Amino acid sequence: MRETIYRGKRVDNGEWVIGKNIICFKNSKTGEERFHIMPSGSQISASEDVDGNVFALLAPILHVTTSTIGQSTGMTDMNGNEIFEGDIVKTSHGGSTYYAKIEWDDGSFWVTNHDIQMPSYISEVSKTYLEVIGNIHDNPELLEVTE
């Protein structure tokens, strides 16, 4: 079984954070949901009362923009970069080079380019043909060439 890893952009400074846990806090009055990621390598500590009962779990969590959260595919590209949902990859198909995005749909990750009707399960595409060149949040212009 593979680890589930997520990535999201921090609200406070726009930097990417990668971690295993996503935590959602919902404001009971407004209904607003705020998502947080606990960064990889972080430790959870517990506070105890005088009787030794745990009353608080403390962990560093970072508020992320919900629309930027993406799950790792569990695969790496030709350069060893982890591939996440929302990444833009350069790939070859039929002797031509294309830009495609990584999407989650119908229970699987797909490499999608709508110009060439090329949805492929990511596991069917050899990593030697995939190179992460950006993502839909920081580099949407990379897809304007073909979409």
FITI-404854 format. One record per residue: residue number from 1; residue in one letter; y, z, x of N, C-alpha, C in turn. Coordinates in nm, 2 decimals. Atoms other than C-alpha are relative to their C-alpha. Example, Ala and Ser with C-alpha at 12.3 -4.5 7.8 and 13.67 -1.06 7.14 Angstrom:
2
<num:1&residu:a&nnorth:-0.12&nup:0.00&neast:0.09&canorth:-0.45&caup:0.78&caeast:1.23&cnorth:0.12&cup:0.00&ceast:0.09>
<num:2&residu:s&nnorth:-0.11&nup:0.00&neast:-0.09&canorth:-0.11&caup:0.71&caeast:1.37&cnorth:0.11&cup:0.08&ceast:-0.08>
END
This chain:
147
<num:1&residu:m&nnorth:-0.12&nup:0.00&neast:0.08&canorth:0.00&caup:0.00&caeast:0.00&cnorth:0.12&cup:0.00&ceast:0.09>
<num:2&residu:r&nnorth:-0.12&nup:0.00&neast:-0.08&canorth:0.34&caup:-0.09&caeast:0.14&cnorth:0.11&cup:0.09&ceast:-0.05>
<num:3&residu:e&nnorth:-0.12&nup:-0.09&neast:0.04&canorth:0.65&caup:0.13&caeast:0.15&cnorth:0.10&cup:-0.08&ceast:-0.08>
<num:4&residu:t&nnorth:-0.11&nup:0.06&neast:0.08&canorth:0.92&caup:0.05&caeast:-0.10&cnorth:0.13&cup:0.04&ceast:0.07>
<num:5&residu:i&nnorth:-0.13&nup:-0.02&neast:-0.07&canorth:1.25&caup:0.01&caeast:0.08&cnorth:0.11&cup:-0.07&ceast:-0.07>
<num:6&residu:y&nnorth:-0.12&nup:0.06&neast:0.07&canorth:1.59&caup:-0.06&caeast:-0.07&cnorth:0.12&cup:-0.01&ceast:0.09>
<num:7&residu:r&nnorth:-0.13&nup:0.02&neast:-0.07&canorth:1.93&caup:-0.18&caeast:0.05&cnorth:0.11&cup:-0.01&ceast:-0.10>
<num:8&residu:g&nnorth:-0.12&nup:0.01&neast:0.08&canorth:2.27&caup:-0.14&caeast:-0.10&cnorth:0.13&cup:0.02&ceast:0.08>
<num:9&residu:k&nnorth:-0.13&nup:-0.02&neast:-0.07&canorth:2.64&caup:-0.15&caeast:-0.01&cnorth:0.07&cup:0.12&ceast:-0.04>
<num:10&residu:r&nnorth:-0.07&nup:-0.13&neast:0.03&canorth:2.82&caup:0.18&caeast:0.02&cnorth:0.13&cup:-0.03&ceast:-0.08>
<num:11&residu:v&nnorth:-0.12&nup:0.01&neast:0.08&canorth:3.10&caup:0.22&caeast:-0.23&cnorth:0.12&cup:0.04&ceast:0.09>
<num:12&residu:d&nnorth:-0.11&nup:-0.05&neast:-0.08&canorth:3.32&caup:0.41&caeast:0.02&cnorth:0.05&cup:-0.09&ceast:0.11>
<num:13&residu:n&nnorth:-0.04&nup:0.08&neast:-0.11&canorth:3.32&caup:0.17&caeast:0.31&cnorth:-0.06&cup:-0.14&ceast:0.01>
<num:14&residu:g&nnorth:0.06&nup:0.14&neast:0.01&canorth:3.12&caup:-0.15&caeast:0.21&cnorth:-0.11&cup:-0.02&ceast:0.10>
<num:15&residu:e&nnorth:0.11&nup:0.02&neast:-0.09&canorth:2.86&caup:-0.09&caeast:0.48&cnorth:-0.13&cup:0.00&ceast:-0.07>
<num:16&residu:w&nnorth:0.14&nup:0.00&neast:0.06&canorth:2.49&caup:-0.16&caeast:0.41&cnorth:-0.07&cup:0.13&ceast:0.04>
<num:17&residu:v&nnorth:0.09&nup:-0.12&neast:-0.02&canorth:2.25&caup:0.14&caeast:0.38&cnorth:-0.14&cup:-0.04&ceast:-0.04>
<num:18&residu:i&nnorth:0.14&nup:0.03&neast:0.03&canorth:1.88&caup:0.11&caeast:0.39&cnorth:-0.08&cup:0.13&ceast:-0.02>
<num:19&residu:g&nnorth:0.07&nup:-0.12&neast:0.02&canorth:1.65&caup:0.38&caeast:0.25&cnorth:-0.12&cup:-0.02&ceast:-0.09>
<num:20&residu:k&nnorth:0.12&nup:0.01&neast:0.08&canorth:1.33&caup:0.46&caeast:0.06&cnorth:0.02&cup:0.05&ceast:-0.14>
<num:21&residu:n&nnorth:-0.01&nup:-0.06&neast:0.13&canorth:1.47&caup:0.65&caeast:-0.23&cnorth:0.14&cup:-0.04&ceast:-0.07>
<num:22&residu:i&nnorth:-0.12&nup:0.02&neast:0.08&canorth:1.72&caup:0.55&caeast:-0.50&cnorth:0.01&cup:0.11&ceast:-0.11>
<num:23&residu:i&nnorth:-0.02&nup:-0.11&neast:0.09&canorth:1.87&caup:0.83&caeast:-0.71&cnorth:0.11&cup:-0.05&ceast:-0.09>
<num:24&residu:c&nnorth:-0.10&nup:0.04&neast:0.10&canorth:2.06&caup:0.77&caeast:-1.03&cnorth:0.05&cup:0.13&ceast:-0.07>
<num:25&residu:f&nnorth:-0.07&nup:-0.11&neast:0.07&canorth:2.31&caup:1.02&caeast:-1.17&cnorth:0.07&cup:-0.06&ceast:-0.12>
<num:26&residu:k&nnorth:-0.06&nup:0.05&neast:0.12&canorth:2.42&caup:0.97&caeast:-1.52&cnorth:0.10&cup:0.10&ceast:-0.06>
<num:27&residu:n&nnorth:-0.10&nup:-0.09&neast:0.06&canorth:2.74&caup:1.12&caeast:-1.66&cnorth:-0.03&cup:0.02&ceast:-0.14>
<num:28&residu:s&nnorth:0.04&nup:-0.03&neast:0.14&canorth:2.64&caup:1.30&caeast:-1.98&cnorth:0.11&cup:-0.03&ceast:-0.10>
<num:29&residu:k&nnorth:-0.11&nup:0.03&neast:0.09&canorth:2.99&caup:1.24&caeast:-2.13&cnorth:0.03&cup:-0.14&ceast:-0.02>
<num:30&residu:t&nnorth:-0.04&nup:0.14&neast:0.01&canorth:3.06&caup:0.88&caeast:-2.04&cnorth:-0.12&cup:-0.09&ceast:0.00>
<num:31&residu:g&nnorth:0.11&nup:0.09&neast:-0.01&canorth:2.71&caup:0.75&caeast:-1.99&cnorth:-0.01&cup:-0.08&ceast:0.13>
<num:32&residu:e&nnorth:0.00&nup:0.08&neast:-0.12&canorth:2.81&caup:0.60&caeast:-1.66&cnorth:-0.11&cup:0.04&ceast:0.10>
<num:33&residu:e&nnorth:0.11&nup:-0.02&neast:-0.10&canorth:2.53&caup:0.56&caeast:-1.41&cnorth:0.06&cup:-0.03&ceast:0.14>
<num:34&residu:r&nnorth:-0.04&nup:0.02&neast:-0.14&canorth:2.59&caup:0.60&caeast:-1.03&cnorth:-0.13&cup:0.00&ceast:0.08>
<num:35&residu:f&nnorth:0.12&nup:0.01&neast:-0.08&canorth:2.32&caup:0.49&caeast:-0.79&cnorth:0.03&cup:0.04&ceast:0.14>
<num:36&residu:h&nnorth:-0.01&nup:-0.05&neast:-0.14&canorth:2.27&caup:0.65&caeast:-0.45&cnorth:-0.13&cup:-0.03&ceast:0.07>
<num:37&residu:i&nnorth:0.12&nup:0.02&neast:-0.09&canorth:2.03&caup:0.57&caeast:-0.16&cnorth:0.00&cup:0.11&ceast:0.10>
<num:38&residu:m&nnorth:0.02&nup:-0.10&neast:-0.11&canorth:1.89&caup:0.83&caeast:0.08&cnorth:-0.04&cup:-0.08&ceast:0.12>
<num:39&residu:p&nnorth:0.03&nup:0.09&neast:-0.12&canorth:1.91&caup:0.66&caeast:0.42&cnorth:-0.13&cup:0.03&ceast:0.07>
<num:40&residu:s&nnorth:0.13&nup:-0.01&neast:-0.07&canorth:1.59&caup:0.60&caeast:0.61&cnorth:0.02&cup:0.10&ceast:0.12>
<num:41&residu:g&nnorth:-0.01&nup:-0.10&neast:-0.11&canorth:1.52&caup:0.88&caeast:0.86&cnorth:0.07&cup:0.13&ceast:-0.04>
<num:42&residu:s&nnorth:-0.07&nup:-0.12&neast:0.04&canorth:1.71&caup:1.14&caeast:0.65&cnorth:-0.11&cup:0.11&ceast:-0.03>
<num:43&residu:q&nnorth:0.09&nup:-0.11&neast:0.03&canorth:1.55&caup:1.48&caeast:0.60&cnorth:0.05&cup:0.08&ceast:-0.12>
<num:44&residu:i&nnorth:-0.03&nup:-0.08&neast:0.12&canorth:1.54&caup:1.68&caeast:0.28&cnorth:-0.02&cup:0.15&ceast:0.04>
<num:45&residu:s&nnorth:0.02&nup:-0.14&neast:-0.03&canorth:1.60&caup:2.05&caeast:0.32&cnorth:0.01&cup:0.08&ceast:-0.13>
<num:46&residu:a&nnorth:0.01&nup:-0.08&neast:0.13&canorth:1.54&caup:2.32&caeast:0.06&cnorth:0.07&cup:0.13&ceast:0.03>
<num:47&residu:s&nnorth:-0.06&nup:-0.13&neast:0.00&canorth:1.74&caup:2.63&caeast:-0.01&cnorth:-0.08&cup:0.10&ceast:-0.09>
<num:48&residu:e&nnorth:0.08&nup:-0.09&neast:0.08&canorth:1.56&caup:2.94&caeast:-0.13&cnorth:0.08&cup:0.12&ceast:-0.04>
<num:49&residu:d&nnorth:-0.07&nup:-0.12&neast:0.04&canorth:1.67&caup:3.25&caeast:-0.32&cnorth:-0.07&cup:0.12&ceast:0.08>
<num:50&residu:v&nnorth:0.05&nup:-0.11&neast:-0.08&canorth:1.59&caup:3.60&caeast:-0.19&cnorth:-0.15&cup:0.03&ceast:-0.03>
<num:51&residu:d&nnorth:0.14&nup:-0.02&neast:0.02&canorth:1.25&caup:3.59&caeast:-0.35&cnorth:-0.09&cup:-0.12&ceast:0.05>
<num:52&residu:g&nnorth:0.07&nup:0.11&neast:-0.06&canorth:1.16&caup:3.27&caeast:-0.17&cnorth:-0.02&cup:-0.12&ceast:-0.09>
<num:53&residu:n&nnorth:0.01&nup:0.11&neast:0.09&canorth:1.19&caup:3.04&caeast:-0.47&cnorth:0.10&cup:-0.11&ceast:0.03>
<num:54&residu:v&nnorth:-0.09&nup:0.11&neast:-0.03&canorth:1.33&caup:2.70&caeast:-0.41&cnorth:0.10&cup:-0.02&ceast:-0.12>
<num:55&residu:f&nnorth:-0.09&nup:0.02&neast:0.11&canorth:1.65&caup:2.65&caeast:-0.61&cnorth:0.09&cup:-0.12&ceast:0.03>
<num:56&residu:a&nnorth:-0.08&nup:0.12&neast:-0.02&canorth:1.81&caup:2.35&caeast:-0.44&cnorth:-0.07&cup:-0.08&ceast:0.11>
<num:57&residu:l&nnorth:0.04&nup:0.10&neast:-0.10&canorth:1.70&caup:2.04&caeast:-0.25&cnorth:0.12&cup:-0.07&ceast:0.05>
<num:58&residu:l&nnorth:-0.12&nup:0.07&neast:-0.05&canorth:1.96&caup:1.90&caeast:-0.02&cnorth:-0.04&cup:-0.12&ceast:0.09>
<num:59&residu:a&nnorth:0.03&nup:0.12&neast:-0.08&canorth:1.95&caup:1.55&caeast:0.12&cnorth:0.13&cup:-0.08&ceast:0.00>
<num:60&residu:p&nnorth:-0.11&nup:0.09&neast:-0.01&canorth:2.21&caup:1.31&caeast:0.24&cnorth:-0.02&cup:-0.13&ceast:-0.09>
<num:61&residu:i&nnorth:0.01&nup:0.12&neast:0.09&canorth:2.27&caup:1.04&caeast:-0.03&cnorth:0.13&cup:-0.07&ceast:0.01>
<num:62&residu:l&nnorth:-0.12&nup:0.08&neast:0.00&canorth:2.52&caup:0.76&caeast:-0.03&cnorth:0.01&cup:-0.08&ceast:-0.12>
<num:63&residu:h&nnorth:-0.03&nup:0.07&neast:0.13&canorth:2.68&caup:0.61&caeast:-0.34&cnorth:0.01&cup:-0.15&ceast:0.04>
<num:64&residu:v&nnorth:0.00&nup:0.15&neast:-0.02&canorth:2.61&caup:0.23&caeast:-0.35&cnorth:0.04&cup:-0.07&ceast:-0.13>
<num:65&residu:t&nnorth:-0.04&nup:0.09&neast:0.11&canorth:2.74&caup:-0.05&caeast:-0.57&cnorth:-0.13&cup:-0.05&ceast:-0.06>
<num:66&residu:t&nnorth:0.12&nup:0.03&neast:0.07&canorth:2.47&caup:-0.10&caeast:-0.83&cnorth:-0.04&cup:-0.15&ceast:0.02>
<num:67&residu:s&nnorth:0.04&nup:0.14&neast:-0.01&canorth:2.48&caup:-0.48&caeast:-0.82&cnorth:-0.05&cup:-0.05&ceast:0.13>
<num:68&residu:t&nnorth:0.04&nup:0.04&neast:-0.13&canorth:2.41&caup:-0.49&caeast:-0.45&cnorth:-0.14&cup:0.05&ceast:0.04>
<num:69&residu:i&nnorth:0.13&nup:-0.06&neast:-0.03&canorth:2.08&caup:-0.29&caeast:-0.46&cnorth:-0.10&cup:-0.11&ceast:-0.01>
<num:70&residu:g&nnorth:0.11&nup:0.10&neast:-0.01&canorth:1.79&caup:-0.51&caeast:-0.35&cnorth:-0.12&cup:0.07&ceast:0.07>
<num:71&residu:q&nnorth:0.12&nup:-0.05&neast:-0.06&canorth:1.43&caup:-0.43&caeast:-0.26&cnorth:-0.05&cup:-0.09&ceast:0.11>
<num:72&residu:s&nnorth:0.06&nup:0.08&neast:-0.11&canorth:1.26&caup:-0.53&caeast:0.06&cnorth:-0.12&cup:-0.07&ceast:-0.05>
<num:73&residu:t&nnorth:0.12&nup:0.07&neast:0.04&canorth:1.00&caup:-0.80&caeast:0.02&cnorth:-0.12&cup:0.04&ceast:0.08>
<num:74&residu:g&nnorth:0.11&nup:-0.05&neast:-0.09&canorth:0.79&caup:-0.63&caeast:0.29&cnorth:-0.03&cup:-0.11&ceast:0.11>
<num:75&residu:m&nnorth:0.02&nup:0.11&neast:-0.10&canorth:0.82&caup:-0.95&caeast:0.50&cnorth:0.12&cup:-0.01&ceast:0.10>
<num:76&residu:t&nnorth:-0.10&nup:0.03&neast:-0.09&canorth:1.02&caup:-1.05&caeast:0.80&cnorth:0.02&cup:-0.15&ceast:0.02>
<num:77&residu:d&nnorth:-0.02&nup:0.15&neast:-0.02&canorth:1.17&caup:-1.39&caeast:0.89&cnorth:-0.04&cup:-0.03&ceast:0.14>
<num:78&residu:m&nnorth:0.05&nup:0.05&neast:-0.13&canorth:1.11&caup:-1.60&caeast:1.20&cnorth:0.06&cup:0.08&ceast:0.12>
<num:79&residu:n&nnorth:-0.07&nup:-0.08&neast:-0.11&canorth:1.35&caup:-1.37&caeast:1.40&cnorth:-0.04&cup:0.15&ceast:-0.01>
<num:80&residu:g&nnorth:0.03&nup:-0.14&neast:0.01&canorth:1.19&caup:-1.04&caeast:1.29&cnorth:0.09&cup:0.08&ceast:-0.09>
<num:81&residu:n&nnorth:-0.09&nup:-0.07&neast:0.10&canorth:1.46&caup:-0.96&caeast:1.03&cnorth:-0.07&cup:0.03&ceast:-0.13>
<num:82&residu:e&nnorth:0.06&nup:-0.03&neast:0.13&canorth:1.35&caup:-0.78&caeast:0.72&cnorth:0.06&cup:-0.08&ceast:-0.11>
<num:83&residu:i&nnorth:-0.05&nup:0.08&neast:0.11&canorth:1.39&caup:-0.99&caeast:0.41&cnorth:0.01&cup:0.08&ceast:-0.13>
<num:84&residu:f&nnorth:-0.03&nup:-0.08&neast:0.13&canorth:1.55&caup:-0.83&caeast:0.10&cnorth:0.03&cup:-0.10&ceast:-0.11>
<num:85&residu:e&nnorth:-0.05&nup:0.06&neast:0.12&canorth:1.61&caup:-0.94&caeast:-0.25&cnorth:0.15&cup:-0.02&ceast:0.01>
<num:86&residu:g&nnorth:-0.14&nup:0.03&neast:-0.01&canorth:1.95&caup:-1.11&caeast:-0.25&cnorth:0.04&cup:-0.07&ceast:0.13>
<num:87&residu:d&nnorth:-0.03&nup:0.07&neast:-0.13&canorth:1.92&caup:-1.25&caeast:0.10&cnorth:0.00&cup:-0.15&ceast:-0.02>
<num:88&residu:i&nnorth:0.00&nup:0.15&neast:0.00&canorth:2.00&caup:-1.62&caeast:0.17&cnorth:-0.07&cup:-0.04&ceast:0.13>
<num:89&residu:v&nnorth:0.08&nup:0.04&neast:-0.11&canorth:1.75&caup:-1.79&caeast:0.39&cnorth:0.02&cup:-0.15&ceast:0.02>
<num:90&residu:k&nnorth:0.00&nup:0.15&neast:-0.04&canorth:1.75&caup:-2.13&caeast:0.57&cnorth:-0.15&cup:-0.03&ceast:0.00>
<num:91&residu:t&nnorth:0.14&nup:0.04&neast:0.00&canorth:1.42&caup:-2.31&caeast:0.51&cnorth:-0.02&cup:-0.15&ceast:0.00>
<num:92&residu:s&nnorth:0.03&nup:0.15&neast:0.00&canorth:1.26&caup:-2.65&caeast:0.55&cnorth:-0.10&cup:-0.03&ceast:-0.11>
<num:93&residu:h&nnorth:0.09&nup:0.05&neast:0.11&canorth:1.09&caup:-2.84&caeast:0.27&cnorth:0.01&cup:-0.15&ceast:-0.01>
<num:94&residu:g&nnorth:0.00&nup:0.15&neast:0.01&canorth:0.98&caup:-3.20&caeast:0.27&cnorth:0.08&cup:-0.07&ceast:0.11>
<num:95&residu:g&nnorth:-0.07&nup:0.06&neast:-0.11&canorth:1.14&caup:-3.26&caeast:0.61&cnorth:0.15&cup:0.02&ceast:0.00>
<num:96&residu:s&nnorth:-0.14&nup:-0.03&neast:0.01&canorth:1.48&caup:-3.14&caeast:0.50&cnorth:0.03&cup:0.15&ceast:0.01>
<num:97&residu:t&nnorth:-0.04&nup:-0.14&neast:-0.01&canorth:1.67&caup:-2.81&caeast:0.56&cnorth:0.08&cup:0.04&ceast:-0.12>
<num:98&residu:y&nnorth:-0.06&nup:-0.05&neast:0.12&canorth:1.78&caup:-2.61&caeast:0.26&cnorth:0.04&cup:0.15&ceast:0.01>
<num:99&residu:y&nnorth:-0.04&nup:-0.14&neast:0.01&canorth:1.95&caup:-2.28&caeast:0.18&cnorth:-0.05&cup:0.05&ceast:-0.14>
<num:100&residu:a&nnorth:0.06&nup:-0.05&neast:0.13&canorth:1.77&caup:-2.07&caeast:-0.08&cnorth:0.03&cup:0.15&ceast:0.00>
<num:101&residu:k&nnorth:-0.02&nup:-0.15&neast:0.01&canorth:1.80&caup:-1.71&caeast:-0.21&cnorth:-0.13&cup:0.06&ceast:-0.04>
<num:102&residu:i&nnorth:0.12&nup:-0.08&neast:0.03&canorth:1.54&caup:-1.44&caeast:-0.24&cnorth:0.03&cup:0.07&ceast:-0.14>
<num:103&residu:e&nnorth:-0.02&nup:-0.06&neast:0.14&canorth:1.50&caup:-1.33&caeast:-0.61&cnorth:-0.13&cup:0.07&ceast:-0.04>
<num:104&residu:w&nnorth:0.11&nup:-0.07&neast:0.07&canorth:1.28&caup:-1.09&caeast:-0.80&cnorth:-0.01&cup:-0.05&ceast:-0.14>
<num:105&residu:d&nnorth:0.02&nup:0.05&neast:0.13&canorth:1.13&caup:-1.25&caeast:-1.11&cnorth:-0.14&cup:0.01&ceast:-0.04>
<num:106&residu:d&nnorth:0.14&nup:0.00&neast:0.05&canorth:0.82&caup:-1.20&caeast:-1.32&cnorth:-0.10&cup:0.07&ceast:0.09>
<num:107&residu:g&nnorth:0.09&nup:-0.08&neast:-0.08&canorth:0.68&caup:-0.94&caeast:-1.09&cnorth:-0.02&cup:-0.04&ceast:0.15>
<num:108&residu:s&nnorth:0.02&nup:0.05&neast:-0.14&canorth:0.71&caup:-1.13&caeast:-0.76&cnorth:0.14&cup:-0.04&ceast:0.06>
<num:109&residu:f&nnorth:-0.11&nup:0.05&neast:-0.08&canorth:0.96&caup:-1.23&caeast:-0.49&cnorth:-0.01&cup:-0.15&ceast:0.01>
<num:110&residu:w&nnorth:-0.01&nup:0.14&neast:0.00&canorth:1.07&caup:-1.59&caeast:-0.50&cnorth:0.10&cup:-0.05&ceast:0.10>
<num:111&residu:v&nnorth:-0.10&nup:0.08&neast:-0.08&canorth:1.24&caup:-1.83&caeast:-0.25&cnorth:0.05&cup:-0.11&ceast:-0.10>
<num:112&residu:t&nnorth:-0.05&nup:0.09&neast:0.10&canorth:1.47&caup:-2.02&caeast:-0.49&cnorth:0.11&cup:-0.09&ceast:0.04>
<num:113&residu:n&nnorth:-0.11&nup:0.09&neast:-0.02&canorth:1.68&caup:-2.33&caeast:-0.45&cnorth:-0.01&cup:-0.10&ceast:-0.13>
<num:114&residu:h&nnorth:0.01&nup:0.07&neast:0.13&canorth:1.76&caup:-2.49&caeast:-0.79&cnorth:0.02&cup:-0.15&ceast:0.02>
<num:115&residu:d&nnorth:-0.03&nup:0.14&neast:-0.02&canorth:1.87&caup:-2.83&caeast:-0.64&cnorth:-0.14&cup:-0.07&ceast:0.02>
<num:116&residu:i&nnorth:0.12&nup:0.07&neast:-0.03&canorth:1.52&caup:-2.91&caeast:-0.53&cnorth:-0.12&cup:0.05&ceast:-0.08>
<num:117&residu:q&nnorth:0.11&nup:-0.06&neast:0.09&canorth:1.32&caup:-2.72&caeast:-0.80&cnorth:-0.10&cup:0.06&ceast:0.09>
<num:118&residu:m&nnorth:0.09&nup:-0.05&neast:-0.10&canorth:1.17&caup:-2.52&caeast:-0.52&cnorth:-0.03&cup:0.15&ceast:-0.01>
<num:119&residu:p&nnorth:0.04&nup:-0.14&neast:0.00&canorth:1.08&caup:-2.18&caeast:-0.65&cnorth:-0.14&cup:0.02&ceast:0.06>
<num:120&residu:s&nnorth:0.13&nup:-0.03&neast:-0.07&canorth:0.79&caup:-2.05&caeast:-0.43&cnorth:-0.01&cup:0.15&ceast:0.01>
<num:121&residu:y&nnorth:0.03&nup:-0.14&neast:-0.03&canorth:0.63&caup:-1.71&caeast:-0.41&cnorth:0.03&cup:0.01&ceast:0.14>
<num:122&residu:i&nnorth:-0.04&nup:-0.02&neast:-0.14&canorth:0.77&caup:-1.57&caeast:-0.09&cnorth:-0.13&cup:0.01&ceast:0.09>
<num:123&residu:s&nnorth:0.12&nup:-0.01&neast:-0.08&canorth:0.41&caup:-1.50&caeast:0.03&cnorth:-0.06&cup:-0.13&ceast:0.03>
<num:124&residu:e&nnorth:0.06&nup:0.13&neast:-0.03&canorth:0.33&caup:-1.87&caeast:0.01&cnorth:0.08&cup:-0.07&ceast:0.10>
<num:125&residu:v&nnorth:-0.08&nup:0.07&neast:-0.10&canorth:0.61&caup:-1.96&caeast:0.25&cnorth:-0.02&cup:0.07&ceast:0.13>
<num:126&residu:s&nnorth:0.02&nup:-0.06&neast:-0.13&canorth:0.53&caup:-1.91&caeast:0.61&cnorth:0.13&cup:0.05&ceast:0.06>
<num:127&residu:k&nnorth:-0.12&nup:-0.06&neast:-0.05&canorth:0.78&caup:-1.68&caeast:0.78&cnorth:0.06&cup:-0.09&ceast:0.12>
<num:128&residu:t&nnorth:-0.05&nup:0.09&neast:-0.11&canorth:0.81&caup:-1.95&caeast:1.06&cnorth:0.10&cup:-0.10&ceast:-0.06>
<num:129&residu:y&nnorth:-0.10&nup:0.09&neast:0.06&canorth:1.01&caup:-2.15&caeast:0.80&cnorth:0.11&cup:0.07&ceast:-0.07>
<num:130&residu:l&nnorth:-0.11&nup:-0.08&neast:0.06&canorth:1.24&caup:-1.87&caeast:0.68&cnorth:0.09&cup:0.06&ceast:0.11>
<num:131&residu:e&nnorth:-0.09&nup:-0.07&neast:-0.09&canorth:1.55&caup:-1.75&caeast:0.86&cnorth:0.11&cup:0.06&ceast:-0.09>
<num:132&residu:v&nnorth:-0.10&nup:-0.07&neast:0.08&canorth:1.78&caup:-1.49&caeast:0.70&cnorth:0.14&cup:-0.04&ceast:0.07>
<num:133&residu:i&nnorth:-0.13&nup:0.04&neast:-0.05&canorth:2.14&caup:-1.62&caeast:0.74&cnorth:0.11&cup:0.07&ceast:-0.07>
<num:134&residu:g&nnorth:-0.11&nup:-0.07&neast:0.07&canorth:2.33&caup:-1.40&caeast:0.50&cnorth:-0.06&cup:0.06&ceast:-0.13>
<num:135&residu:n&nnorth:0.04&nup:-0.05&neast:0.13&canorth:2.32&caup:-1.26&caeast:0.15&cnorth:0.10&cup:-0.03&ceast:-0.10>
<num:136&residu:i&nnorth:-0.08&nup:0.05&neast:0.11&canorth:2.46&caup:-1.33&caeast:-0.19&cnorth:0.13&cup:0.08&ceast:-0.02>
<num:137&residu:h&nnorth:-0.12&nup:-0.09&neast:0.02&canorth:2.71&caup:-1.04&caeast:-0.17&cnorth:0.10&cup:-0.02&ceast:0.11>
<num:138&residu:d&nnorth:-0.09&nup:0.02&neast:-0.11&canorth:2.86&caup:-1.11&caeast:0.17&cnorth:0.03&cup:-0.14&ceast:0.03>
<num:139&residu:n&nnorth:-0.01&nup:0.14&neast:-0.04&canorth:2.81&caup:-1.48&caeast:0.21&cnorth:-0.04&cup:-0.10&ceast:-0.12>
<num:140&residu:p&nnorth:0.04&nup:0.09&neast:0.11&canorth:2.79&caup:-1.65&caeast:-0.14&cnorth:0.03&cup:-0.14&ceast:0.02>
<num:141&residu:e&nnorth:-0.03&nup:0.14&neast:-0.03&canorth:2.95&caup:-1.96&caeast:0.00&cnorth:-0.11&cup:-0.08&ceast:0.06>
<num:142&residu:l&nnorth:0.11&nup:0.07&neast:-0.06&canorth:2.63&caup:-2.04&caeast:0.18&cnorth:-0.08&cup:-0.07&ceast:-0.10>
<num:143&residu:l&nnorth:0.08&nup:0.07&neast:0.11&canorth:2.47&caup:-2.13&caeast:-0.15&cnorth:0.08&cup:-0.11&ceast:-0.07>
<num:144&residu:e&nnorth:-0.09&nup:0.11&neast:0.06&canorth:2.77&caup:-2.35&caeast:-0.26&cnorth:-0.04&cup:-0.14&ceast:0.05>
<num:145&residu:v&nnorth:0.04&nup:0.13&neast:-0.05&canorth:2.63&caup:-2.62&caeast:-0.04&cnorth:-0.10&cup:-0.07&ceast:-0.08>
<num:146&residu:t&nnorth:0.11&nup:0.06&neast:0.08&canorth:2.33&caup:-2.67&caeast:-0.26&cnorth:-0.01&cup:0.04&ceast:-0.14>
<num:147&residu:e&nnorth:0.01&nup:-0.04&neast:0.14&canorth:2.38&caup:-2.49&caeast:-0.59&cnorth:0.13&cup:-0.02&ceast:-0.07>
END
